[in-house]
Amino acid sequence: MNPSLKRISIISALLLIAVSLCCGKLTCKEGHSGPTHESMQAVFDLKSFRPAVNLSNPTISNISFTLYAVLGVNEKTQILTTFLWLRQYWRHEFLVWDPDECDGITRISLPAAQLWSPDIIVYEFVDDDVSQACPYVYVNHTGHIRWDRMLRLVSSCNLQIFSFPFDVQNCSFTFGSYMHTIRDVRLAPALTFEEMSGNSKRYLEASGEWELVDILGETSILKFGIDQWDIITIWVVIKRRPVLYVVNLLIPSSFLMLIDIMSFYLPPHSVDRASFKMTLILGYTVFLLIMNDLLPSTANGTPIIGIYFSVCLALMVISLLETVIITNVLHHSSMKSKEVPNWVRVVVLKHIANLICYKWPKDVQPPSEPQEDKPQSSNSNSESWNIQPAIQTPATHPNTNEGNQTLSIPELKQICQYLGDLRAHLISLQKENELTNQWCQVGYVLDFLLFRVYLLLISCYAMVIICMWCVWISQT
C-alpha cells in the first residue's frame, strides 16, 4: 500500500473520531452491534484525562458497599479487617451512543484498565490491597459506568476493649478522592445508609465472632489549606458474640471461685485447709496462663475481664490469709499455758458471736462474765488433813485374823498425798481442756465471721462487674 494513501486513511479516521467526540457520541456501523472499535479506541487513548467535555464541570461519582464479612479484629494493633462488595458509579461523557443506531445495544462491558476512573480510596486503609481484581466495568449508552469489585479492607480503628467480651466496636470508613478536589470530582452515596445496613445484614456471614449492629454515615467536605475534598464517612457498628469467652473464661473461673467458697466448710481443726487453698491458687494461675492468648491487650487500657481475673486471684489470696489466721488461733489451743485474753473473750465470744448469730454447740455454753479465779479450798486443805488411827476393839471386830495388820499413820498420809496429787492433776487436765475448747470456739467464731465477710466481698464484686457490663452495653 502506498504510504501516502495509508497516511491519508489514518488522518481521515482521526478526523472522523474527532468529529464523533465533538458531537459527544460514538459511531456505529450497519451490521455491527454496538459502537465501533475505532471510536472506542479513541476513547481508550484518552484514559489519562478526566472524561468531561467541559473541564469546569466536575465528574460526579457515587459509591455504595455491602459488608460481606468481618475477617478479624486485632486489638493489639488496632486493626479491623473486613471484606466489602464495593460498587462505584460515574459518567464518562465520551462513551455515549444512540441505541437505535447501534442495533439496540444499551449496555456493554469494557476493560476497566482502559478507562479513566475516579481515584476513590479509604483513608483508614493501612495495608497493601490484595483484593481480587475485577477487570471489567459496565457502560450504559448514556455514558454511566458501574464498577463492581471486591475489597479486602484492612483499616485502622480505635478499638475500645474495656467491656470485653461484651464490647461493641464503632469503626469508620472514610471514602474520598486522593487527588481530585471538589472542582474535579464530587462524591455522593449511591444508596441510603439504611439500605446499605439492610443489605449488609442480609448478606453478612453469621458464623463468625462479630455481629453487625448498624451502618451509619454522613457526607462532608474535608478542608486542607485552600483545597476542599468531598468525603463520605461511614460508621460500621459491630458487636462481639461473647459465648466463646463466657464458656472458656468466665464459667471456669466461676467454678474455681465456687470451690474456694466451699472450702470454708472444711473443718479447720482436722483438715489442712491451707494446702487445699494453695493448690487451688496454683490451679487458677495455670488457668490464667493458658487463657492469656484469648485476652486482648493494648497500651491504652486493660479490659474489665482482666481486672475480674486479678480480683478473683486476690480474693483467693485473702481466703488463704484467712485460713492462716484461723490456723494460728487454733494453734493456741495446743499451748497448755496460753489462756484466752479477757478482751478476746468479750469481743469475739460475746459480741461478734451475737452479731453473726453464731450457733453454739449443744455441749458448749456461751461464755459468761469473767470471774476472778478463786483458790481451791480442797487443795489447801489436802495437806492439812489429820489422819486419826483407827482403834480397833475386839467388840467391833470379833472376827479379825491374826495375819491382818492395821495401816500406820505415815502410810495413810502417803495415800492421802497421792489422792491429792491425782485430784490436782485431774483439775489441771480439766482446765487445759476448757482452755482448748475456748480457743477452738474463738477460731470457729472468727472463721464464721471471715467467711461471711468473704461472701459479702464476692457478692458485691460480682454485682459491680455485672452492673458495669450492663451499663456499658446500654450506652453503646
FENWO-V495838 format. One record per pair of residues at least 12 apart in sequence whose ideal C-beta (glycine too) atoms are under 6 Angstrom apart, sorted by the first residue. I is the first residue (numbers start at 1). GAP is how many residues later the second one is. If there is no record, write none. Layout:
I;GAP + I;GAP
This chain:
17;22 + 17;25 + 20;19 + 21;73 + 24;72 + 25;71 + 25;72 + 26;13 + 26;71 + 27;12 + 28;73 + 28;74 + 33;70 + 33;72 + 34;68 + 34;71 + 34;74 + 35;62 + 43;51 + 43;52 + 44;70 + 47;67 + 47;68 + 47;69 + 51;41 + 51;42 + 51;43 + 51;65 + 52;41 + 53;40 + 58;126 + 58;127 + 58;128 + 59;31 + 59;126 + 60;126 + 61;29 + 61;57 + 61;124 + 61;126 + 62;27 + 62;126 + 62;128 + 63;25 + 63;112 + 63;127 + 64;23 + 64;126 + 64;127 + 64;132 + 65;19 + 65;21 + 66;19 + 66;133 + 66;134 + 66;137 + 67;133 + 67;137 + 68;15 + 68;17 + 68;135 + 69;14 + 69;136 + 70;12 + 70;138 + 70;140 + 71;12 + 75;84 + 75;86 + 75;221 + 75;223 + 78;81 + 80;75 + 80;77 + 80;91 + 81;73 + 82;71 + 83;69 + 84;67 + 84;69 + 86;63 + 86;65 + 87;61 + 88;59 + 89;57 + 89;101 + 90;28 + 90;55 + 91;52 + 91;53 + 92;51 + 92;53 + 93;50 + 95;44 + 95;48 + 96;47 + 97;44 + 99;42 + 106;35 + 107;31 + 107;33 + 108;31 + 109;27 + 109;29 + 110;27 + 110;29 + 111;24 + 112;23 + 112;25 + 118;67 + 119;58 + 119;59 + 119;60 + 120;55 + 121;57 + 122;51 + 123;51 + 124;31 + 124;32 + 125;30 + 126;28 + 126;30 + 127;27 + 130;22 + 131;19 + 131;20 + 131;21 + 132;18 + 134;15 + 157;14 + 161;135 + 161;142 + 162;139 + 162;141 + 162;142 + 163;309 + 164;132 + 164;139 + 164;141 + 165;75 + 165;77 + 165;80 + 166;76 + 166;303 + 166;307 + 167;73 + 168;71 + 168;308 + 169;69 + 170;65 + 170;67 + 171;65 + 172;61 + 172;63 + 173;61 + 174;57 + 174;59 + 175;57 + 176;53 + 176;55 + 177;52 + 181;46 + 181;47 + 181;48 + 182;46 + 182;48 + 186;44 + 187;43 + 187;45 + 189;43 + 193;22 + 193;23 + 193;24 + 196;19 + 197;17 + 197;18 + 200;12 + 200;15 + 209;32 + 210;28 + 210;30 + 211;28 + 211;30 + 212;26 + 213;24 + 213;26 + 214;23 + 215;21 + 216;19 + 217;17 + 218;15 + 219;13 + 249;42 + 253;59 + 256;28 + 257;55 + 260;20 + 260;56 + 260;59 + 263;13 + 264;187 + 268;58 + 268;179 + 269;61 + 273;50 + 274;49 + 277;42 + 277;43 + 277;46 + 281;35 + 288;21 + 308;157 + 322;128 + 326;117 + 326;121 + 329;113 + 329;114 + 330;113 + 332;107 + 333;103 + 333;106 + 333;107 + 336;96 + 339;96 + 340;98 + 342;28 + 345;22 + 348;94 + 348;97 + 349;18 + 352;93 + 352;97 + 353;92 + 356;92 + 356;93 + 358;87 + 358;90 + 382;38 + 385;31 + 387;22 + 387;25 + 387;26 + 389;20
